[in-house]
Amino acid sequence: MDGKHMQIGEVAARTELSLRTIRHYEETGLVVPSARSQGGFRLYTETDVARLMVIRRMKPLGFTLDQMRDLLEATDRLDADETLRADEREALLDRVRTYQQTAAEQVEKLRIQLARAEDFEVTLRGRLPTPAPSDNP
């Protein structure tokens, strides 16, 4: 365990994910609470929060739940203390590289989309009358 446990509400606040979304990720096996309280409440650690942040960052880039699961499995195996054969380690790193490249491509597409949206907003703003100066300083 990595120290302090948090209930789902604190995790939701820290990750800016809804309780429902966190529970959905639990149901799909993407994240599993590290423990349960005596009352049955889900308890999470910093490691669990970090895992949810990976998921949160992947979602707007269009990654599927299966892709999220695949990347998390690869990084979990790379992070584990177990000794990996060189070929296994390289295969896992290749999987991570593929996701990194896909993320970079998606980021570039989003930059282009944002630039177009900003241009559109400026165009619309240019069509509006300029507000009259206020007499109140």
C-alpha positions in Angstrom: 0.0 0.0 0.0 1.2 3.5 -0.6 0.1 5.2 2.6 -3.0 7.2 3.2 -6.4 6.0 2.0 -9.0 8.3 0.5 -12.7 7.8 0.0 -14.3 8.1 -3.4 -15.5 11.7 -2.8 -11.9 12.9 -2.2 -10.7 11.0 -5.2 -13.5 12.5 -7.3 -12.5 16.0 -6.2 -8.8 15.4 -6.9 -9.3 13.9 -10.3 -12.2 16.1 -11.3 -14.1 12.9 -12.2 -17.7 12.2 -11.1 -18.4 9.5 -8.6 -20.4 7.8 -11.3 -17.5 7.9 -13.7 -15.1 6.4 -11.1 -17.6 3.7 -10.3 -17.9 3.0 -14.1 -14.2 2.6 -14.4 -14.3 0.3 -11.5 -17.0 -1.8 -13.1 -15.0 -2.0 -16.3 -11.9 -3.1 -14.4 -9.8 0.0 -15.2 -9.3 0.8 -11.6 -9.9 -1.2 -8.5 -10.1 0.4 -5.1 -7.0 -0.6 -3.0 -9.2 -1.4 0.0 -12.6 -1.2 1.5 -13.5 0.4 4.9 -15.2 -1.6 7.6 -18.4 0.0 6.4 -17.7 -1.2 2.8 -16.7 2.2 1.4 -14.2 2.2 -1.4 -10.7 3.3 -0.4 -8.1 4.6 -2.8 -4.4 5.4 -2.7 -2.2 7.8 -4.5 -1.4 5.0 -7.0 -5.2 4.6 -7.7 -5.5 8.4 -8.2 -2.5 8.3 -10.6 -4.2 5.5 -12.6 -7.4 7.5 -12.8 -5.5 10.5 -14.0 -4.0 8.4 -16.9 -7.6 7.4 -17.8 -8.8 11.0 -17.6 -6.0 12.2 -19.9 -6.7 9.4 -22.4 -10.4 10.0 -22.7 -10.4 13.4 -24.5 -7.9 12.0 -27.0 -10.4 9.4 -28.1 -8.9 6.3 -26.6 -11.3 3.4 -26.0 -11.7 1.6 -22.7 -9.9 -1.4 -24.2 -7.0 0.8 -25.2 -6.9 2.3 -21.8 -6.9 -1.1 -20.3 -4.1 -2.3 -22.6 -1.9 0.7 -21.8 -2.5 0.4 -18.1 -1.6 -3.3 -18.2 1.6 -2.6 -20.1 2.7 0.2 -17.7 1.7 -2.0 -14.7 3.9 -4.8 -15.9 6.8 -2.3 -16.6 6.4 -0.8 -13.1 6.2 -4.2 -11.4 9.2 -5.4 -9.5 9.2 -8.6 -11.3 12.1 -9.3 -13.7 11.1 -9.1 -17.4 13.0 -10.8 -20.2 14.5 -8.2 -22.5 12.1 -9.2 -25.3 9.1 -8.9 -23.1 10.2 -5.5 -21.8 10.8 -4.2 -25.4 7.4 -5.4 -26.5 5.8 -3.6 -23.6 7.8 -0.4 -24.4 6.7 -0.7 -28.0 3.1 -0.7 -26.8 3.7 2.4 -24.8 5.5 4.1 -27.7 2.5 3.3 -29.9 0.1 5.0 -27.5 2.5 8.0 -27.1 2.6 8.4 -30.9 -1.2 8.2 -31.1 -1.5 10.7 -28.3 0.9 13.1 -30.1 -1.1 12.8 -33.3 -4.4 13.5 -31.5 -2.8 16.5 -29.7 -1.8 17.9 -33.1 -5.3 17.4 -34.5 -6.7 19.2 -31.4 -4.3 22.1 -31.9 -5.6 22.6 -35.4 -9.2 22.3 -34.3 -8.6 24.9 -31.5 -6.9 27.3 -34.0 -9.9 27.0 -36.3 -12.3 27.6 -33.4 -10.3 30.6 -32.3 -10.4 32.0 -35.8 -14.1 31.5 -36.0 -14.7 33.3 -32.7 -12.6 36.2 -33.9 -14.6 36.4 -37.1 -17.9 36.4 -35.1 -16.5 39.0 -32.7 -15.6 41.2 -35.7 -19.2 41.1 -36.9 -20.5 42.6 -33.6 -20.7 46.3 -32.9 -18.0 47.5 -30.6 -19.4 48.5 -27.2 -19.7 52.2 -26.5 -17.2 53.5 -24.0 -18.6 53.7 -20.5 -19.0 57.0 -18.8 -18.2 55.4 -15.5 -14.5 55.2 -14.8 
